[in-house]
Amino acid sequence: MSAGQTAKGFTLIETLVALTLMALVSLISWRALDVVQRTQERLDENGQRVMDIVRVLGQIEHDVQHHATEQVLPTAPAVVQEGQAPQAVQKWLPPGIAWSPSDGLMVVRAAGDGRWQRVSWHLEGKNLMRGVGQAADFLPIPDVQAAHEVLSGIGAFAMRVWVPGQGWVPWPEDGQQTGLAARAIEFRLVPEGAPQSQAYRKVVMLP
């Protein structure tokens, strides 16, 4: 090489700086991809959770919509008060649907081929359980023998009814019901640790 020529190329320091910058870019890109992947996994889990809750609420609606009517189950007994004619006890719910804050929902529903069966929905700890009894075409209909978990991580399972002239009414703790028969039922599932405002709701109309 002649004295008038200038050497061209990268020095060792420039090469090390370039390699360091490339390593930093690679590290940042890897972290960004990891964040994206973790976010996608959380979204998938949340999406599956929502789908599970929607499926369960749909099953509750299906059970309630196929409840037994007065033609299948006996009507409420008459109450006799002194000096008055016997009067039937007015209930918010039809004979095929019963609710208790402690025991949950009990439905006598159609099972096909003229048969009927009991279905129960209730909480055990933080698990929502569903039980189905043996189908029968005679009274008394067999009770639910066993229940199985259908949804976990549930903090509350509640219900309220829409009564004409009263609007939405929470179920009373003492079971006292006043007014006309309910026209709709709202079921609420509250995820564990979530406030009531984040409850999943399902409204089922009654005939």
Backbone torsions as a table, in degrees:
resi	resn	phi	psi	omega
1	MET	NA	130.1	-178.5
2	SER	-76.5	161.2	-177.6
3	ALA	-65.7	-23.7	-178.4
4	GLY	-82.4	-9.9	-178.1
5	GLN	-89.7	144.1	179.2
6	THR	-104.4	130.8	179.6
7	ALA	-67.5	134.7	-180.0
8	LYS	-112.8	148.4	179.5
9	GLY	136.9	-179.7	-179.5
10	PHE	-94.8	141.4	173.7
11	THR	-79.6	169.3	179.9
12	LEU	-62.4	-40.1	180.0
13	ILE	-64.7	-43.1	179.0
14	GLU	-62.6	-40.2	178.7
15	THR	-63.7	-42.9	178.9
16	LEU	-64.6	-40.4	177.7
17	VAL	-61.9	-43.0	179.8
18	ALA	-63.7	-42.4	178.9
19	LEU	-64.4	-38.7	178.7
20	THR	-64.3	-43.4	178.7
21	LEU	-62.9	-40.8	178.9
22	MET	-64.2	-38.6	178.6
23	ALA	-65.2	-41.2	178.3
24	LEU	-64.2	-43.2	178.3
25	VAL	-61.7	-41.8	178.8
26	SER	-63.6	-41.7	179.9
27	LEU	-64.3	-43.6	178.9
28	ILE	-63.2	-41.9	179.6
29	SER	-63.7	-40.9	179.8
30	TRP	-63.8	-42.4	178.7
31	ARG	-63.9	-40.2	179.0
32	ALA	-63.3	-43.0	178.2
33	LEU	-64.5	-37.7	178.9
34	ASP	-64.7	-41.7	177.9
35	VAL	-63.0	-42.9	179.2
36	VAL	-61.6	-43.6	-179.1
37	GLN	-64.7	-44.5	179.5
38	ARG	-64.3	-40.0	177.9
39	THR	-62.6	-41.8	178.8
40	GLN	-63.7	-39.0	178.9
41	GLU	-64.7	-41.5	178.8
42	ARG	-65.6	-40.6	178.5
43	LEU	-63.5	-40.3	178.3
44	ASP	-63.9	-42.7	179.0
45	GLU	-64.0	-44.7	179.7
46	ASN	-64.8	-40.2	178.1
47	GLY	-62.8	-42.1	177.8
48	GLN	-65.4	-37.9	178.8
49	ARG	-62.8	-45.8	179.3
50	VAL	-62.3	-42.4	179.0
51	MET	-62.1	-39.1	178.4
52	ASP	-63.7	-43.2	179.6
53	ILE	-65.7	-42.7	178.2
54	VAL	-61.7	-40.6	179.3
55	ARG	-63.3	-43.6	-179.3
56	VAL	-65.1	-44.3	178.0
57	LEU	-62.5	-35.8	176.2
58	GLY	-64.6	-37.5	178.0
59	GLN	-68.4	-39.0	175.9
60	ILE	-61.3	-44.5	178.4
61	GLU	-60.1	-43.5	-179.9
62	HIS	-61.2	-44.1	179.6
63	ASP	-62.3	-44.8	-176.7
64	VAL	-67.9	-40.7	-177.5
65	GLN	-66.1	-20.1	179.8
66	HIS	-105.1	27.0	-177.3
67	HIS	-69.3	157.3	177.5
68	ALA	-73.0	151.8	-179.4
69	THR	-109.6	-174.5	179.9
70	GLU	-62.6	-23.1	179.6
71	GLN	-71.9	-17.5	-178.4
72	VAL	-104.4	-45.5	-177.4
73	LEU	-106.7	150.0	178.3
74	PRO	-61.9	147.4	176.8
75	THR	-77.1	169.7	-179.8
76	ALA	-62.6	142.2	179.8
77	PRO	-67.0	153.9	179.3
78	ALA	-78.1	146.9	177.5
79	VAL	-106.0	125.9	-178.5
80	VAL	-104.5	118.9	175.9
81	GLN	-111.0	145.1	-175.8
82	GLU	-58.8	127.3	178.1
83	GLY	82.4	2.6	-178.8
84	GLN	-127.6	157.6	177.5
85	ALA	-73.9	150.8	178.6
86	PRO	-57.6	136.9	179.6
87	GLN	-129.1	136.9	177.9
88	ALA	-72.5	143.5	178.9
89	VAL	-71.8	125.3	179.3
90	GLN	-81.4	126.0	179.6
91	LYS	-116.9	147.7	176.2
92	TRP	-68.4	-38.7	-174.0
93	LEU	-103.0	149.0	177.0
94	PRO	-68.4	166.4	-174.8
95	PRO	-57.1	-28.8	-176.2
96	GLY	-82.3	0.7	-177.9
97	ILE	-129.5	131.4	176.7
98	ALA	-136.2	146.3	-179.6
99	TRP	-137.0	141.7	174.2
100	SER	-140.8	132.2	178.6
101	PRO	-56.5	-28.9	-179.0
102	SER	-91.8	-34.8	-175.5
103	ASP	-100.7	-11.2	177.9
104	GLY	85.1	-147.8	-172.5
105	LEU	-102.9	135.6	173.6
106	MET	-128.0	128.4	-178.3
107	VAL	-129.2	135.5	166.9
108	VAL	-100.1	113.0	-172.5
109	ARG	-123.2	162.1	177.8
110	ALA	-69.5	135.6	179.9
111	ALA	-113.8	7.5	-179.9
112	GLY	90.1	154.3	178.3
113	ASP	57.6	34.3	177.4
114	GLY	73.5	13.0	-179.5
115	ARG	-103.9	162.0	-177.9
116	TRP	-135.4	152.7	-179.5
117	GLN	-147.1	154.5	177.1
118	ARG	-88.9	139.9	175.9
119	VAL	-130.9	132.7	-179.5
120	SER	-120.5	146.8	174.1
121	TRP	-132.0	124.5	178.9
122	HIS	-159.7	165.5	178.4
123	LEU	-94.9	136.5	168.0
124	GLU	-123.3	102.8	-172.6
125	GLY	67.8	-118.1	177.8
126	LYS	-109.3	16.9	-178.0
127	ASN	-112.0	131.6	174.6
128	LEU	-86.2	124.7	-175.1
129	MET	-111.4	146.5	174.8
130	ARG	-129.3	127.9	178.2
131	GLY	-119.6	144.9	-179.8
132	VAL	-129.7	128.7	178.2
133	GLY	-90.0	171.1	179.7
134	GLN	-69.2	135.9	179.3
135	ALA	-73.5	142.8	-179.1
136	ALA	-148.9	158.4	177.5
137	ASP	-113.1	25.4	-179.5
138	PHE	-144.6	161.3	176.2
139	LEU	-101.8	145.7	-1.5
140	PRO	-78.4	144.6	178.6
141	ILE	-72.0	133.7	-177.4
142	PRO	-56.8	145.3	178.5
143	ASP	-73.2	164.0	174.5
144	VAL	-68.8	128.3	-177.4
145	GLN	-89.6	-41.1	-176.8
146	ALA	-147.9	151.0	178.7
147	ALA	-120.4	150.9	-177.9
148	HIS	-126.3	147.1	-180.0
149	GLU	-69.4	130.4	176.7
150	VAL	-115.8	-17.4	-178.9
151	LEU	-158.9	133.5	179.1
152	SER	-109.4	167.7	177.5
153	GLY	70.6	35.3	179.7
154	ILE	-106.3	124.6	-178.7
155	GLY	-87.1	-27.7	-178.4
156	ALA	-155.7	143.8	174.2
157	PHE	-128.8	109.6	-171.7
158	ALA	-130.6	168.0	-178.5
159	MET	-147.9	147.0	168.8
160	ARG	-141.3	163.7	-175.0
161	VAL	-124.4	155.3	174.9
162	TRP	-102.6	113.9	-177.4
163	VAL	-109.3	128.4	178.3
164	PRO	-54.7	131.9	-179.6
165	GLY	86.2	-12.9	-179.7
166	GLN	-120.8	-19.9	-176.9
167	GLY	78.1	-152.0	179.8
168	TRP	-75.5	124.7	-175.9
169	VAL	-124.3	125.0	174.2
170	PRO	-67.2	152.2	-179.5
171	TRP	-69.8	126.0	-176.9
172	PRO	-69.7	143.7	-179.9
173	GLU	-63.3	-33.8	-178.7
174	ASP	-87.3	-2.0	177.9
175	GLY	78.7	0.7	-179.3
176	GLN	-71.8	126.3	-176.0
177	GLN	-122.9	125.9	-179.8
178	THR	-126.1	145.9	179.0
179	GLY	105.6	-168.6	-177.1
180	LEU	-78.4	172.6	177.1
181	ALA	-65.0	144.9	-179.1
182	ALA	-67.2	147.3	178.1
183	ARG	-105.0	-12.8	-179.8
184	ALA	-157.5	155.2	176.7
185	ILE	-124.5	137.4	174.4
186	GLU	-115.7	121.6	175.6
187	PHE	-100.7	142.3	-178.6
188	ARG	-129.6	129.8	172.9
189	LEU	-114.3	120.1	-179.5
190	VAL	-107.4	117.5	177.1
191	PRO	-59.2	150.5	179.8
192	GLU	-58.3	129.3	178.9
193	GLY	82.5	-3.5	-178.8
194	ALA	-95.6	150.3	176.5
195	PRO	-72.8	164.7	-179.8
196	GLN	-59.4	-28.4	-178.7
197	SER	-67.1	-17.0	179.6
198	GLN	-102.5	21.5	179.4
199	ALA	-71.6	148.5	172.1
200	TYR	-90.6	130.1	-173.2
201	ARG	-119.8	149.3	175.2
202	LYS	-141.5	121.6	179.4
203	VAL	-101.1	127.4	179.3
204	VAL	-117.6	122.8	179.9
205	MET	-79.4	144.3	176.1
206	LEU	-108.5	145.8	179.7
207	PRO	-67.3	NA	NA
